[in-house]
Amino acid sequence: MQEETRGSVVAVSRQWWLKVNTKPIRISGADGAVYPHILKVRYWVDGVEYVKRHWLPAGKPVPAVGTEVTVLYERDNPGKAKLL
């Protein structure tokens, strides 16, 4: 069964080596390029701190560091979680 808690974004890193072009014709190398990101989220369950890394696809809005996000975790294994 899944439970819900709040976590905070600790770090955001851009995967610059995985460029996705959004324009068919470009003027420069980064014209129309979007990149996927990796979020590192810290959350607590029963007084124990967990850190989850989450891959965010290119083009999705990227939360800023310090932003609170919703985390769904399994009651039996709180280390296994996903972000909403």
MOPAC internal coordinates of N, CA, C and O (Angstrom, degrees):
PM7 1SCF
backbone

  N    0.0000 0     0.00 0     0.00 0    0    0    0
  C    1.4436 1     0.00 0     0.00 0    1    0    0
  C    1.5264 1   109.27 1     0.00 0    2    1    0
  O    1.2310 1   121.03 1   -35.21 1    3    2    1
  N    1.3234 1   115.63 1   144.79 1    3    2    1
  C    1.4532 1   119.55 1  -176.58 1    5    3    2
  C    1.5195 1   112.04 1  -101.16 1    6    5    3
  O    1.2310 1   121.70 1   -38.25 1    7    6    5
  N    1.2987 1   114.36 1   141.75 1    7    6    5
  C    1.4641 1   122.93 1   176.45 1    9    7    6
  C    1.5246 1   107.91 1  -114.25 1   10    9    7
  O    1.2310 1   120.85 1   -13.47 1   11   10    9
  N    1.3123 1   115.97 1   166.53 1   11   10    9
  C    1.4608 1   121.18 1  -178.61 1   13   11   10
  C    1.5185 1   110.21 1  -126.35 1   14   13   11
  O    1.2310 1   120.84 1   -39.67 1   15   14   13
  N    1.3270 1   115.99 1   140.33 1   15   14   13
  C    1.4521 1   122.06 1   176.26 1   17   15   14
  C    1.5180 1   108.74 1  -146.72 1   18   17   15
  O    1.2310 1   120.61 1    -5.07 1   19   18   17
  N    1.3110 1   116.45 1   174.93 1   19   18   17
  C    1.4616 1   122.01 1   177.92 1   21   19   18
  C    1.5189 1   108.34 1  -107.42 1   22   21   19
  O    1.2310 1   121.14 1   -38.16 1   23   22   21
  N    1.3167 1   115.43 1   141.84 1   23   22   21
  C    1.4524 1   121.42 1   176.80 1   25   23   22
  C    1.5109 1   109.62 1  -132.89 1   26   25   23
  O    1.2310 1   120.37 1   -12.73 1   27   26   25
  N    1.2982 1   116.90 1   167.27 1   27   26   25
  C    1.4628 1   120.10 1   179.22 1   29   27   26
  C    1.5249 1   109.87 1  -119.63 1   30   29   27
  O    1.2310 1   121.19 1   -35.86 1   31   30   29
  N    1.3235 1   115.34 1   144.14 1   31   30   29
  C    1.4585 1   121.48 1   179.09 1   33   31   30
  C    1.5192 1   108.12 1   -75.47 1   34   33   31
  O    1.2310 1   120.65 1   -58.08 1   35   34   33
  N    1.3209 1   116.36 1   121.92 1   35   34   33
  C    1.4544 1   122.52 1  -177.43 1   37   35   34
  C    1.5285 1   110.73 1   -93.91 1   38   37   35
  O    1.2310 1   120.40 1   139.31 1   39   38   37
  N    1.3349 1   116.84 1   -40.69 1   39   38   37
  C    1.4599 1   120.73 1  -177.39 1   41   39   38
  C    1.5216 1   110.15 1  -149.28 1   42   41   39
  O    1.2310 1   121.22 1   -31.11 1   43   42   41
  N    1.3198 1   115.28 1   148.89 1   43   42   41
  C    1.4538 1   122.71 1   175.31 1   45   43   42
  C    1.5164 1   107.27 1  -130.88 1   46   45   43
  O    1.2310 1   120.60 1   -54.79 1   47   46   45
  N    1.3295 1   116.45 1   125.21 1   47   46   45
  C    1.4625 1   119.39 1   177.55 1   49   47   46
  C    1.5241 1   109.36 1  -127.33 1   50   49   47
  O    1.2310 1   121.17 1   -42.16 1   51   50   49
  N    1.3225 1   115.37 1   137.84 1   51   50   49
  C    1.4584 1   120.99 1  -179.07 1   53   51   50
  C    1.5180 1   108.83 1   -90.60 1   54   53   51
  O    1.2310 1   120.45 1   -43.39 1   55   54   53
  N    1.3128 1   116.74 1   136.61 1   55   54   53
  C    1.4591 1   121.48 1   175.89 1   57   55   54
  C    1.5254 1   107.60 1   -88.10 1   58   57   55
  O    1.2310 1   120.57 1   -98.16 1   59   58   57
  N    1.3124 1   116.52 1    81.84 1   59   58   57
  C    1.4557 1   121.92 1  -173.77 1   61   59   58
  C    1.5187 1   113.06 1   -65.86 1   62   61   59
  O    1.2310 1   119.29 1   159.24 1   63   62   61
  N    1.3384 1   118.96 1   -20.76 1   63   62   61
  C    1.4549 1   122.25 1  -179.06 1   65   63   62
  C    1.5334 1   112.00 1   -81.20 1   66   65   63
  O    1.2310 1   119.92 1   174.16 1   67   66   65
  N    1.3511 1   117.75 1    -5.84 1   67   66   65
  C    1.4602 1   121.49 1  -179.41 1   69   67   66
  C    1.5355 1   109.12 1  -115.86 1   70   69   67
  O    1.2310 1   120.23 1  -106.43 1   71   70   69
  N    1.3148 1   117.17 1    73.57 1   71   70   69
  C    1.4567 1   122.15 1  -175.76 1   73   71   70
  C    1.5227 1   110.25 1   -83.33 1   74   73   71
  O    1.2310 1   120.61 1   -43.87 1   75   74   73
  N    1.3431 1   116.44 1   136.13 1   75   74   73
  C    1.4551 1   122.59 1   176.45 1   77   75   74
  C    1.5277 1   106.98 1  -116.03 1   78   77   75
  O    1.2310 1   120.72 1   -63.00 1   79   78   77
  N    1.3218 1   116.23 1   117.00 1   79   78   77
  C    1.4637 1   120.48 1  -179.97 1   81   79   78
  C    1.5227 1   109.95 1   -82.46 1   82   81   79
  O    1.2310 1   120.39 1   -47.96 1   83   82   81
  N    1.3315 1   116.85 1   132.04 1   83   82   81
  C    1.4595 1   121.13 1  -179.19 1   85   83   82
  C    1.5202 1   112.88 1  -106.21 1   86   85   83
  O    1.2310 1   119.98 1   172.60 1   87   86   85
  N    1.3300 1   117.64 1    -7.40 1   87   86   85
  C    1.4612 1   121.57 1   179.17 1   89   87   86
  C    1.5305 1   109.57 1  -115.48 1   90   89   87
  O    1.2310 1   120.27 1   -39.05 1   91   90   89
  N    1.3320 1   117.09 1   140.95 1   91   90   89
  C    1.4690 1   118.43 1   179.68 1   93   91   90
  C    1.5339 1   112.91 1   -70.92 1   94   93   91
  O    1.2310 1   120.49 1   148.47 1   95   94   93
  N    1.3368 1   116.66 1   -31.53 1   95   94   93
  C    1.4613 1   121.13 1   179.06 1   97   95   94
  C    1.5243 1   107.87 1  -124.24 1   98   97   95
  O    1.2310 1   120.81 1   -50.96 1   99   98   97
  N    1.3285 1   116.06 1   129.04 1   99   98   97
  C    1.4627 1   120.02 1  -177.56 1  101   99   98
  C    1.5110 1   110.49 1  -116.16 1  102  101   99
  O    1.2310 1   120.99 1   -30.81 1  103  102  101
  N    1.3194 1   115.72 1   149.19 1  103  102  101
  C    1.4579 1   121.57 1   175.58 1  105  103  102
  C    1.5263 1   109.85 1   -91.37 1  106  105  103
  O    1.2310 1   120.42 1   141.78 1  107  106  105
  N    1.3273 1   116.79 1   -38.22 1  107  106  105
  C    1.4586 1   121.49 1   178.02 1  109  107  106
  C    1.5231 1   109.38 1  -128.83 1  110  109  107
  O    1.2310 1   120.45 1    -4.52 1  111  110  109
  N    1.3221 1   116.75 1   175.48 1  111  110  109
  C    1.4611 1   121.57 1  -175.80 1  113  111  110
  C    1.5145 1   114.13 1   -66.42 1  114  113  111
  O    1.2310 1   119.91 1   149.42 1  115  114  113
  N    1.3342 1   117.77 1   -30.58 1  115  114  113
  C    1.4617 1   120.52 1  -177.85 1  117  115  114
  C    1.5280 1   112.28 1  -106.13 1  118  117  115
  O    1.2310 1   120.00 1  -169.61 1  119  118  117
  N    1.3005 1   117.60 1    10.39 1  119  118  117
  C    1.4627 1   121.91 1  -179.08 1  121  119  118
  C    1.5266 1   109.71 1   -70.48 1  122  121  119
  O    1.2310 1   120.34 1   -64.41 1  123  122  121
  N    1.3191 1   116.95 1   115.59 1  123  122  121
  C    1.4625 1   121.61 1   178.67 1  125  123  122
  C    1.5101 1   114.06 1    78.30 1  126  125  123
  O    1.2310 1   119.65 1  -166.28 1  127  126  125
  N    1.3208 1   118.27 1    13.72 1  127  126  125
  C    1.4632 1   121.38 1  -178.77 1  129  127  126
  C    1.5244 1   110.41 1   -88.15 1  130  129  127
  O    1.2310 1   120.73 1   -43.15 1  131  130  129
  N    1.3310 1   116.20 1   136.85 1  131  130  129
  C    1.4601 1   122.19 1   172.03 1  133  131  130
  C    1.5228 1   107.41 1  -124.66 1  134  133  131
  O    1.2310 1   120.96 1   -26.43 1  135  134  133
  N    1.3229 1   115.76 1   153.57 1  135  134  133
  C    1.4543 1   120.96 1  -174.57 1  137  135  134
  C    1.5204 1   110.87 1  -126.78 1  138  137  135
  O    1.2310 1   119.58 1   -34.46 1  139  138  137
  N    1.3377 1   118.41 1   145.54 1  139  138  137
  C    1.4647 1   120.07 1   170.89 1  141  139  138
  C    1.5232 1   110.06 1   -73.46 1  142  141  139
  O    1.2310 1   120.64 1   -19.03 1  143  142  141
  N    1.3273 1   116.38 1   160.97 1  143  142  141
  C    1.4621 1   121.62 1  -178.35 1  145  143  142
  C    1.5288 1   109.85 1  -129.23 1  146  145  143
  O    1.2310 1   121.09 1   -21.98 1  147  146  145
  N    1.3140 1   115.51 1   158.02 1  147  146  145
  C    1.4635 1   122.19 1   172.64 1  149  147  146
  C    1.5251 1   107.07 1  -116.85 1  150  149  147
  O    1.2310 1   121.09 1   -56.29 1  151  150  149
  N    1.3331 1   115.52 1   123.71 1  151  150  149
  C    1.4599 1   121.54 1   178.50 1  153  151  150
  C    1.5191 1   108.70 1  -100.53 1  154  153  151
  O    1.2310 1   120.50 1   -37.35 1  155  154  153
  N    1.3069 1   116.65 1   142.65 1  155  154  153
  C    1.4619 1   121.91 1   171.48 1  157  155  154
  C    1.5236 1   106.32 1  -115.37 1  158  157  155
  O    1.2310 1   120.79 1   -62.23 1  159  158  157
  N    1.3439 1   116.09 1   117.77 1  159  158  157
  C    1.4639 1   122.55 1  -174.50 1  161  159  158
  C    1.5199 1   109.18 1  -116.53 1  162  161  159
  O    1.2310 1   120.76 1   -45.69 1  163  162  161
  N    1.3370 1   116.15 1   134.31 1  163  162  161
  C    1.4609 1   122.54 1   177.73 1  165  163  162
  C    1.5256 1   108.16 1  -108.57 1  166  165  163
  O    1.2310 1   121.18 1   -49.87 1  167  166  165
  N    1.3412 1   115.34 1   130.13 1  167  166  165
  C    1.4644 1   120.58 1   177.57 1  169  167  166
  C    1.5227 1   109.78 1  -142.45 1  170  169  167
  O    1.2310 1   120.87 1   -19.78 1  171  170  169
  N    1.3304 1   115.94 1   160.22 1  171  170  169
  C    1.4554 1   121.75 1  -177.18 1  173  171  170
  C    1.5126 1   110.00 1  -121.58 1  174  173  171
  O    1.2310 1   121.21 1   -40.96 1  175  174  173
  N    1.3484 1   115.29 1   139.04 1  175  174  173
  C    1.4649 1   122.53 1   175.12 1  177  175  174
  C    1.5225 1   107.06 1  -133.86 1  178  177  175
  O    1.2310 1   120.17 1   -60.23 1  179  178  177
  N    1.3205 1   117.29 1   119.77 1  179  178  177
  C    1.4678 1   123.64 1   179.69 1  181  179  178
  C    1.5318 1   112.20 1    53.40 1  182  181  179
  O    1.2310 1   120.33 1  -140.43 1  183  182  181
  N    1.3272 1   116.98 1    39.57 1  183  182  181
  C    1.4524 1   121.41 1   177.57 1  185  183  182
  C    1.5175 1   114.98 1    81.42 1  186  185  183
  O    1.2310 1   119.73 1  -178.90 1  187  186  185
  N    1.3282 1   118.12 1     1.10 1  187  186  185
  C    1.4651 1   122.15 1   179.42 1  189  187  186
  C    1.5314 1   108.18 1  -104.78 1  190  189  187
  O    1.2310 1   121.38 1   -47.48 1  191  190  189
  N    1.3167 1   114.96 1   132.52 1  191  190  189
  C    1.4664 1   120.55 1  -178.64 1  193  191  190
  C    1.5279 1   110.17 1   -88.78 1  194  193  191
  O    1.2310 1   120.80 1   -44.85 1  195  194  193
  N    1.3347 1   116.07 1   135.15 1  195  194  193
  C    1.4575 1   123.06 1   176.74 1  197  195  194
  C    1.5167 1   108.48 1  -126.22 1  198  197  195
  O    1.2310 1   120.87 1   -31.17 1  199  198  197
  N    1.3267 1   115.95 1   148.83 1  199  198  197
  C    1.4635 1   121.88 1   175.98 1  201  199  198
  C    1.5212 1   107.33 1  -124.93 1  202  201  199
  O    1.2310 1   121.10 1   -52.33 1  203  202  201
  N    1.3216 1   115.51 1   127.67 1  203  202  201
  C    1.4646 1   122.02 1  -177.93 1  205  203  202
  C    1.5188 1   108.65 1  -121.18 1  206  205  203
  O    1.2310 1   120.20 1   -46.01 1  207  206  205
  N    1.3202 1   117.22 1   133.99 1  207  206  205
  C    1.4548 1   121.28 1   172.48 1  209  207  206
  C    1.5246 1   108.11 1   -99.95 1  210  209  207
  O    1.2310 1   121.00 1   -42.02 1  211  210  209
  N    1.3215 1   115.69 1   137.98 1  211  210  209
  C    1.4609 1   121.27 1  -176.20 1  213  211  210
  C    1.5199 1   109.02 1  -132.98 1  214  213  211
  O    1.2310 1   120.47 1   -49.55 1  215  214  213
  N    1.3334 1   116.71 1   130.45 1  215  214  213
  C    1.4501 1   122.37 1   178.76 1  217  215  214
  C    1.5151 1   108.81 1   -87.41 1  218  217  215
  O    1.2310 1   120.28 1   -54.49 1  219  218  217
  N    1.3127 1   117.06 1   125.51 1  219  218  217
  C    1.4554 1   123.21 1  -178.82 1  221  219  218
  C    1.5272 1   108.33 1  -108.58 1  222  221  219
  O    1.2310 1   119.48 1   -60.59 1  223  222  221
  N    1.3425 1   118.59 1   119.41 1  223  222  221
  C    1.4697 1   120.42 1  -177.57 1  225  223  222
  C    1.5248 1   112.77 1   -61.70 1  226  225  223
  O    1.2310 1   121.10 1   -19.24 1  227  226  225
  N    1.3172 1   115.50 1   160.76 1  227  226  225
  C    1.4642 1   121.44 1   179.50 1  229  227  226
  C    1.5201 1   110.12 1   -64.70 1  230  229  227
  O    1.2310 1   121.14 1   -40.04 1  231  230  229
  N    1.3208 1   115.42 1   139.96 1  231  230  229
  C    1.4555 1   120.61 1   178.09 1  233  231  230
  C    1.5146 1   114.62 1    92.17 1  234  233  231
  O    1.2310 1   119.50 1   166.71 1  235  234  233
  N    1.3152 1   118.55 1   -13.29 1  235  234  233
  C    1.4689 1   121.69 1   177.60 1  237  235  234
  C    1.5219 1   109.33 1   -80.91 1  238  237  235
  O    1.2310 1   119.94 1   -31.44 1  239  238  237
  N    1.3416 1   117.72 1   148.56 1  239  238  237
  C    1.4725 1   118.66 1   178.06 1  241  239  238
  C    1.5288 1   111.31 1   -65.45 1  242  241  239
  O    1.2310 1   121.24 1   -43.55 1  243  242  241
  N    1.3119 1   115.23 1   136.45 1  243  242  241
  C    1.4652 1   121.77 1  -176.22 1  245  243  242
  C    1.5239 1   108.91 1  -102.05 1  246  245  243
  O    1.2310 1   119.57 1   -59.44 1  247  246  245
  N    1.3446 1   118.42 1   120.56 1  247  246  245
  C    1.4683 1   119.40 1   177.59 1  249  247  246
  C    1.5312 1   111.08 1   -71.43 1  250  249  247
  O    1.2310 1   121.11 1   -30.02 1  251  250  249
  N    1.3037 1   115.48 1   149.98 1  251  250  249
  C    1.4645 1   120.92 1   179.37 1  253  251  250
  C    1.5239 1   110.03 1   -78.03 1  254  253  251
  O    1.2310 1   120.90 1   -19.43 1  255  254  253
  N    1.3195 1   115.88 1   160.57 1  255  254  253
  C    1.4629 1   121.20 1   176.68 1  257  255  254
  C    1.5303 1   108.18 1   -64.34 1  258  257  255
  O    1.2310 1   120.70 1   -46.67 1  259  258  257
  N    1.3278 1   116.27 1   133.33 1  259  258  257
  C    1.4562 1   121.93 1  -178.45 1  261  259  258
  C    1.5256 1   113.40 1    97.21 1  262  261  259
  O    1.2310 1   120.13 1   170.84 1  263  262  261
  N    1.3224 1   117.36 1    -9.16 1  263  262  261
  C    1.4594 1   121.57 1   179.24 1  265  263  262
  C    1.5247 1   109.78 1   -73.52 1  266  265  263
  O    1.2310 1   120.49 1   -37.36 1  267  266  265
  N    1.3323 1   116.66 1   142.64 1  267  266  265
  C    1.4605 1   120.58 1   176.26 1  269  267  266
  C    1.5254 1   109.93 1   -87.54 1  270  269  267
  O    1.2310 1   120.90 1   -41.59 1  271  270  269
  N    1.3376 1   115.89 1   138.41 1  271  270  269
  C    1.4546 1   122.63 1   178.33 1  273  271  270
  C    1.5253 1   108.70 1  -129.79 1  274  273  271
  O    1.2310 1   120.73 1   -19.45 1  275  274  273
  N    1.3232 1   116.22 1   160.55 1  275  274  273
  C    1.4577 1   121.82 1   177.88 1  277  275  274
  C    1.5193 1   109.57 1   -90.55 1  278  277  275
  O    1.2310 1   120.88 1   -47.76 1  279  278  277
  N    1.3238 1   115.92 1   132.24 1  279  278  277
  C    1.4605 1   122.64 1  -178.80 1  281  279  278
  C    1.5238 1   108.50 1  -119.37 1  282  281  279
  O    1.2310 1   120.50 1   -52.01 1  283  282  281
  N    1.3382 1   116.65 1   127.99 1  283  282  281
  C    1.4633 1   121.61 1   172.50 1  285  283  282
  C    1.5224 1   107.99 1  -101.22 1  286  285  283
  O    1.2310 1   120.44 1   -51.97 1  287  286  285
  N    1.3233 1   116.77 1   128.03 1  287  286  285
  C    1.4560 1   120.36 1  -179.14 1  289  287  286
  C    1.5275 1   108.99 1  -131.86 1  290  289  287
  O    1.2310 1   121.19 1   -20.25 1  291  290  289
  N    1.3273 1   115.33 1   159.75 1  291  290  289
  C    1.4594 1   120.67 1   177.92 1  293  291  290
  C    1.5220 1   109.20 1   -85.19 1  294  293  291
  O    1.2310 1   120.52 1   -42.48 1  295  294  293
  N    1.3092 1   116.61 1   137.52 1  295  294  293
  C    1.4673 1   121.58 1  -176.99 1  297  295  294
  C    1.5208 1   111.63 1   -62.22 1  298  297  295
  O    1.2310 1   119.80 1   140.55 1  299  298  297
  N    1.3362 1   118.00 1   -39.45 1  299  298  297
  C    1.4662 1   121.39 1  -178.68 1  301  299  298
  C    1.5195 1   112.88 1   -75.59 1  302  301  299
  O    1.2310 1   120.52 1   149.71 1  303  302  301
  N    1.3299 1   116.61 1   -30.29 1  303  302  301
  C    1.4634 1   121.39 1  -177.57 1  305  303  302
  C    1.5303 1   108.59 1  -135.83 1  306  305  303
  O    1.2310 1   119.32 1   -94.14 1  307  306  305
  N    1.3397 1   118.90 1    85.86 1  307  306  305
  C    1.4708 1   121.21 1  -176.72 1  309  307  306
  C    1.5204 1   114.06 1   -64.18 1  310  309  307
  O    1.2310 1   119.71 1   162.34 1  311  310  309
  N    1.3218 1   118.15 1   -17.66 1  311  310  309
  C    1.4587 1   120.46 1   177.41 1  313  311  310
  C    1.5128 1   112.63 1   -71.54 1  314  313  311
  O    1.2310 1   120.41 1   161.84 1  315  314  313
  N    1.3259 1   116.82 1   -18.16 1  315  314  313
  C    1.4648 1   121.91 1   178.30 1  317  315  314
  C    1.5109 1   107.31 1   -94.53 1  318  317  315
  O    1.2310 1   120.46 1   -70.53 1  319  318  317
  N    1.3435 1   116.73 1   109.47 1  319  318  317
  C    1.4572 1   120.70 1  -172.77 1  321  319  318
  C    1.5136 1   110.65 1  -144.92 1  322  321  319
  O    1.2310 1   121.29 1   -13.21 1  323  322  321
  N    1.3316 1   115.13 1   166.79 1  323  322  321
  C    1.4616 1   121.42 1   172.95 1  325  323  322
  C    1.5140 1   108.78 1  -143.84 1  326  325  323
  O    1.2310 1   121.03 1   -23.73 1  327  326  325
  N    1.3168 1   115.63 1   156.27 1  327  326  325
  C    1.4551 1   121.79 1  -178.34 1  329  327  326
  C    1.5177 1   110.48 1   -97.33 1  330  329  327
  O    1.2310 1   121.33 1   -30.63 1  331  330  329
  N    1.3164 1   115.06 1   149.37 1  331  330  329
  C    1.4686 1   119.66 1   174.11 1  333  331  330
  C    1.4920 1   110.41 1   -98.05 1  334  333  331
  O    1.2310 1   120.10 1   180.00 1  335  334  333

